[in-house]
Amino acid sequence: MGSLRNGTERGLLHEEEKEELILMEQSQRFCMFPIRYPQIWEMYKKAQASFWTAKEVDLFLDFQHWETLSESEKHFKAKWALNWIQSSTSFAETLAFACVEGIFFSGSFCAIFWLKKGGMMPGLTFSNELISIDEGLRCDFACQLYSLLQKQLLYMAKISSHCA
């Protein structure tokens, strides 16, 4: 997705989004209290607890290991991600995508965990673990937001019922 999807960038809301309470502009939308959505507040607190910094990741050996990878191994993740990027979807579709993307994205993490199994690129594999945790939280958060939508997508009914 790659960017903040605000009204200015996206243009007008899709017709079905105009009635979504969670998407309506409110005069106090930048105020923390009162907390209107406790479940979203809890997701925020989980995300806050998982903050990490680049200083925690040692990339010393990664450059040497990177040089030993084939071109297809180097470009695997970027090519995969480009297939899933789309910017003209509705908020509901974007959330639905984020809910199921975690499942599809796990293959990308597995490719990097394979490097860890071989003892290669410890900085990359450690940062991959951190990012994997972040991705799991993002997926859970998208599912939580999606569950708050009044107008959900029919094809997502079964999938969203399994979201935490």
N, C-alpha and C positions, 0 to 999 in steps of 0.2 A: 504494500500500500504506500509506504514511503513518505507520507506527508500528512499534515493536519488537514482534515477534510472539513473545513469550515464553509459557511454559506458563501463567502466571497469567492473562494477558489472553485467551489462546485457549482456555483450559480444557485438557482432556486431549489428548494427541497423537492424531492419527488412528491407527487400528489398524495400518495399514501403515508408519507412521513409527516404531513402537516398536523395530523391528529395525535401523534405520538407525544405523550406527556414528557418523556425523558428528553426529547429533542426540542421542545418549545423553549424559546428564550424567556428567561425570568430575570426580573430586576436584581435578585440576590444570587444569581448563578455563580458569582465569584466569592461568595461567602461560605465559609466552612460550616457554620451552624445556622439554623438547625440542620442536622443530617437528615436528608430526605429519603435516602436509600441506604439503610444500614448494611445491606449485603454488599453494596459497592464500596462502602467505607471499609468493611472487613477485607475486601480484595485489595484495596489501596494499602492497608496495613501489612498484608502479606507481601505485596510488591516492595514496600518500603524496607521490610526486614531482609529482603534478598538483595539489596544494593551491594554492588561490588565495584572496584575500581581497576583501571588498567595496571596499576602498580602491583596488584595481587597476582598478575600473570607474568611468568618468566618465559620469554620467547627466545632465550639465548640459543638453544639448539635448533629451533624451528627453521631458520633460514637454510641450514645445511640439509635438513630433512626435506624441505621444500624442493631443493634442487634435484633430489633423487626421484621425485614424482614425475609421472608421464604428463603430457599436455592434457589428455582427457581427464586424468585424476585432478589436475589443477582447476579445470573449468567445470567439473561436474556440478558443483553446488550453484554456481552462477547461472548455468544453463537451465537447471531445474527451476530455480526461483523465477526466472523470466517467463516461464510458461504460465505462472499463476498470478501475475500482476495485471490488474485491470482497474482503471480509475473511474469508469462511468457507471458504476453500480449503485444501487440504493443503499441506505444505511443498513437495512435488514439483510440485504444480500452480502454486504461487507462483513457483518457480524456472523452470518451463516458460514461464510467462507472461512473466517478466523476460527470458528468452532471446529470445522473439519480439517482445516489446514494443519493443525497440530498432528493429526494422524499421518497425513502425507509427508509432513516435514520430518517425521521421525526417521525416514530413510536417509535423509541428509546427515542427521546426527549419527546414525549407524555407520556411515562411511568414515566419519572422523573417529568414532570409537574404535573402528578397525585399526586405525593408526596407533591408538593407545595400546591395543592388544599386542602390537608389534614393538612397543616401547619407543615409538617414533614421535617426534614433535610434541614434547610434553607441555609446552606453553599453549599450543593450539588445542591439545586435547583437554587441558584444564579449563581453558576459556570456553571450550565447547560444552563442558559440563555446566558451567555457569549460565551460558546462553540457553542450554536445554532447560534449565530450571526456569529462566525468564520466559521462555517460549511456552512452557506448561502453564505458568501463571497467566500469561496473555491469553492463552486458549480458554482457561477457566473464566477469566474476566469477560471475554467475548460471550461465552455461554451464559454468564450471569446477566450481562446487559441484554442479550437476546431474549432471555426469559422474561424481561420486563416490557418487551414490546407488545403492544396491543394487537397489532396486525402482523402476524408471523407468516412466514412462507409455508405453503402447504407441504412442500417436499422436505421441509426441515422438521416437521412435527415429530417424527420417529427419532431422528438424531438428537434433537434438543431434549427429548425426554431422558436421555442418558447422560446429559451434562450435569456436572456437580454443582 
